[in-house]
Amino acid sequence: MVPIEAPDVRSAWASAMRLLLDSTPRYSLVLSIRDPCGIPEHDLLPLDPHNYDRNENRLLDVAATIFPRRRPNDPLDFGEFIQTKARAYKRWQPRRGAWGTYFERLVAFGESETNQLVRTIEALNGWARRQHAALVLHLSSPEFDKPRAQGQPCWHYGEFLREQENRLSFLAVYRSHDYFSKALGNLIGLGRLLDFVSTSTDLQRGRLVCVSSYATLGCSKGIAHAMLRRIDL
């Protein structure tokens, strides 16, 4: 299992797509992205799957299921921002899937509605010593997620890890990953999440590592080649 090393999410996604064009599906596909927020999101819109199939969700809508976009001059602190967005996501209920969104599970997980995100930020801000142990976020549970090929969360868990004294990285593990309809949007959302937590803890933003236990192309080879040509323009 050799990871794909890439400077940004577009390069990582493109390398994975080329690998999947050669042979799909792939097992234990690993992306290691040096700067997951290095490319402005509007520069990624030519790769929106909705441009190629109108039945697919838009790229930034997929990203928003993980984490909402935050305006640069937003005056809210991290707790206020999370509460405000949590209320907004609750109003989306008629449009969301049966199990909700990843963001909802980050801020209100399980019957106890544990706010894993606030707990993580407070732990990183409150520890007297520079702890290097991983802080885990759970996105799935056997208590309320039945084994299904589809219709359940594909992102299983994430880990924040202080790899250096002032640098925070993030690992995300997916059980199944469609690289046409979901993966790039997921990478954008994970980058937003890492950026939010690192900013909220005064730590430098580090790497994003994404593990896809089962990775598929999710579209025809013709569409995949057309998308990759947009990168080369």
SVG drawing of the C-alpha trace seen along z (x, -y; Angstrom):
<svg xmlns="http://www.w3.org/2000/svg" viewBox="-39 -40 46 46">
<polyline fill="none" stroke="black" stroke-width="0.4" points="0.0,0.0 2.0,-3.0 0.3,-6.3 -0.2,-8.9 1.8,-11.9 0.4,-15.2 0.7,-18.9 -3.0,-19.6 -6.5,-18.0 -6.7,-18.4 -3.4,-16.7 -4.3,-13.9 -7.7,-13.4 -6.3,-13.4 -3.6,-10.8 -6.3,-8.6 -8.5,-8.9 -5.7,-7.9 -5.0,-4.9 -8.6,-3.9 -8.7,-4.3 -6.0,-1.7 -7.6,0.7 -10.8,0.4 -11.8,1.0 -8.8,0.4 -8.4,1.5 -6.7,-0.6 -6.1,-3.6 -4.2,-6.2 -3.9,-9.9 -1.4,-12.1 -2.0,-15.8 0.5,-18.3 -1.7,-21.4 -5.4,-20.5 -6.5,-24.1 -3.8,-25.3 -6.2,-25.7 -9.1,-28.2 -12.4,-26.2 -13.7,-28.1 -10.7,-26.8 -12.0,-23.3 -15.5,-23.9 -14.6,-22.7 -14.3,-19.2 -17.8,-19.4 -19.5,-16.0 -22.8,-17.8 -21.3,-19.3 -21.0,-15.8 -24.1,-14.2 -27.1,-16.4 -28.2,-13.6 -25.1,-14.1 -24.8,-16.5 -22.8,-19.6 -19.2,-19.5 -19.5,-22.1 -22.7,-20.7 -20.8,-17.4 -18.1,-19.4 -20.8,-21.0 -22.0,-17.7 -18.7,-17.5 -18.1,-21.1 -19.7,-24.5 -17.7,-27.2 -16.7,-30.0 -16.3,-33.5 -12.8,-35.0 -14.2,-37.9 -16.8,-35.9 -16.7,-37.4 -18.1,-34.3 -15.8,-32.2 -15.5,-28.5 -18.3,-27.6 -20.8,-30.2 -20.0,-29.2 -20.7,-25.6 -23.9,-26.3 -25.1,-28.6 -24.4,-26.1 -25.8,-23.2 -29.2,-25.0 -29.0,-25.7 -28.3,-22.0 -31.2,-21.0 -33.5,-23.0 -32.2,-21.0 -33.8,-17.9 -36.3,-17.4 -33.5,-17.5 -30.8,-15.4 -30.3,-11.6 -31.9,-9.2 -28.8,-9.3 -28.2,-13.0 -24.9,-14.7 -21.3,-14.2 -21.3,-17.7 -24.4,-16.8 -22.6,-13.7 -19.5,-15.8 -21.5,-18.2 -24.2,-15.9 -23.2,-12.3 -25.4,-9.4 -28.2,-9.5 -26.2,-11.7 -25.6,-14.2 -22.0,-14.6 -20.3,-17.6 -17.1,-15.9 -15.8,-18.9 -16.0,-21.3 -14.6,-18.6 -11.6,-18.1 -10.9,-21.9 -11.2,-22.3 -8.9,-19.4 -6.2,-20.8 -6.6,-24.3 -6.7,-23.0 -4.0,-20.4 -1.1,-21.7 1.4,-19.6 1.8,-19.2 0.0,-15.9 0.8,-13.9 -1.9,-11.2 -4.6,-11.2 -8.0,-12.7 -10.6,-10.5 -13.9,-11.6 -16.6,-8.9 -18.9,-9.1 -20.4,-5.7 -21.8,-3.4 -23.0,0.2 -25.8,-1.0 -27.7,-2.8 -25.9,-2.1 -26.8,1.3 -24.4,3.1 -25.3,1.9 -23.4,1.5 -25.1,-1.9 -27.3,-4.3 -25.1,-4.5 -22.1,-6.7 -19.0,-5.9 -16.7,-8.0 -16.1,-5.9 -13.8,-7.9 -11.2,-10.7 -8.1,-11.4 -6.4,-14.7 -2.8,-14.3 -0.2,-16.9 2.7,-15.6 5.0,-18.4 5.0,-20.9 2.7,-23.4 1.4,-21.4 -2.0,-19.6 -2.7,-16.9 -5.9,-14.9 -6.5,-11.3 -9.9,-10.2 -10.9,-6.6 -13.6,-5.7 -15.1,-2.2 -16.2,-3.0 -15.4,-5.9 -16.7,-6.9 -14.0,-9.1 -16.4,-10.6 -19.3,-11.8 -17.9,-12.1 -14.2,-12.0 -13.1,-15.5 -16.0,-17.1 -15.1,-15.0 -11.5,-16.2 -12.6,-19.8 -14.8,-19.3 -12.1,-17.5 -9.7,-20.4 -12.2,-22.9 -12.5,-20.9 -8.8,-20.7 -8.4,-24.4 -11.2,-25.3 -9.7,-23.2 -6.1,-24.3 -7.3,-28.0 -9.3,-27.5 -6.3,-26.0 -3.6,-28.4 -1.9,-25.5 -0.4,-25.3 -2.5,-23.4 -0.7,-20.1 -1.3,-17.2 -4.6,-15.6 -4.4,-11.8 -7.4,-10.0 -7.7,-6.2 -10.3,-4.7 -10.8,-1.0 -12.7,-0.4 -12.3,-3.0 -14.2,-3.0 -14.3,-5.2 -18.0,-5.8 -18.3,-7.0 -17.5,-5.9 -13.9,-6.2 -15.0,-8.8 -16.2,-11.1 -13.1,-10.4 -10.8,-11.4 -12.9,-14.5 -12.5,-15.6 -8.8,-15.0 -8.4,-17.0 -9.8,-20.0 -6.8,-19.9 -4.4,-19.9 -5.9,-23.0"/>
</svg>
